[in-house]
Each structure stands twice: as structure tokens, then as C-alpha cells.
């Protein structure tokens, strides 16, 4: 995935998450490596009313040849 495409996708994920924050108590962007070695990014929505967690906006892509995915991270969205 090219840089501008990845940046556009990340921006749309953040925008979608911000639109959903009116319905949720906490929204975070998370990254992880799946069982196939792909680097993945998603938005976790934590609903405070029933402690339900939903992951949306999942994007997974294989890293370039010779590059390993980084550590898993969790980043709260800005207020």
C-alpha cells in the first residue's frame, strides 16, 4: 500500500471513529499482527453502557519485503 493511500485510509478511519464517538464512551486506534504476518490497524469502540467492544475500520496489509511489523500498539483518539 502506498504512502498517500495509507494516509487517506488512516484519515478516513479516524474520521469514521470520530463520528461514532457520540455513541461511545471510549474509542481507540489499535495495531496488531495477524496470524498471517500482516500488519493490521482498526478502531475499537468501547461502549460504557454494556461493556461491549466493537472493532471497525480494519485494514491489514503485508509489510514490504525484508520488513517485519512493529510492536502492537493502542492509541487513544484525541478529544
C-alpha positions in Angstrom: 0.0 0.0 0.0 1.5 3.3 -1.0 2.0 6.2 1.4 -0.7 8.5 0.1 -3.2 5.7 0.0 -2.3 4.6 3.6 -2.6 8.2 4.8 -6.0 8.6 3.2 -7.2 5.3 4.7 -6.0 6.2 8.1 -7.7 9.6 7.9 -11.0 8.0 6.9 -10.7 5.5 9.8 -10.1 8.4 12.2 -13.0 10.4 10.8 -15.3 7.4 11.0 -14.3 6.8 14.6 -14.8 10.5 15.5 -18.3 10.3 14.0 -19.1 7.3 16.2 -17.7 8.9 19.4 -21.1 10.4 20.2 -22.4 6.9 20.8 -19.5 5.5 22.7 -17.5 6.2 25.9 -14.1 5.4 24.6 -12.6 5.0 21.1 -9.1 3.9 20.3 -6.9 3.0 17.3 -5.1 -0.3 17.7 -2.5 -2.1 15.6 -1.6 -5.8 15.7 -0.1 -8.5 13.6 -2.5 -11.2 12.5 -1.7 -15.0 12.2 -0.6 -14.4 8.5 2.0 -11.8 9.4 0.0 -8.9 8.1 0.2 -5.5 10.0 -3.4 -4.5 10.9 -5.0 -1.3 12.1 -8.5 -1.0 13.5 -10.7 1.3 15.6 -12.0 -0.2 18.9 -15.2 1.3 20.2 -15.8 0.6 24.0 -19.4 1.1 24.9 -19.7 2.1 28.6 -23.3 1.1 29.0 -22.9 -2.6 28.4 -19.1 -3.0 28.3 -19.4 -4.1 24.6 -16.3 -3.8 22.4 -16.5 -3.5 18.6 -13.6 -3.3 16.2 -14.3 -1.4 12.9 -12.4 0.0 10.0 -10.0 -2.9 9.9 -7.1 -2.6 7.4 -4.5 -5.3 7.0 -1.6 -5.3 4.7 1.6 -7.4 4.3 4.8 -5.4 5.1 7.3 -4.8 2.3 9.9 -7.5 1.7 12.5 -7.6 4.4 10.4 -5.5 6.9 8.8 -7.0 10.0 5.7 -5.4 11.5 6.4 -3.4 14.7 5.0 -4.0 18.2 1.3 -4.0 18.8 0.1 -0.6 20.0 -3.0 1.1 21.4 -3.5 4.8 20.9 -6.5 6.7 22.3 -8.1 9.1 19.8 -7.6 12.8 20.6 -10.6 14.6 22.2 
